[in-house]
Amino acid sequence: MNNTTAMPTASEVHQFDLDIAPALRDFMCSTMTDDLNDCVDWVCEVFDVNATDWLIDRIADEFEAFFGV
């Protein structure tokens, strides 16, 4: 199976919900970035994770909720 389409582990979901999502919202608020790619790059760099399809989808959900798009 392609690593970018693999289902996330419970640990990855937990890390996103408790660590990544709140930090991502703080990042979007402080920078007011309107570029989803900047958000993906920031999450991958800060949390040392790969940009899997699942992670990009979750970041996009947070982005859309934050900016109301």
Secondary structure, 3 states (H helix, E strand, C coil): CCHHHCCCCHHHHHHHHHHHHHHHHHHHHHHCCCCHHHHHHHHHHHHCCCCCHHHHHHHHHHHHHHHCC
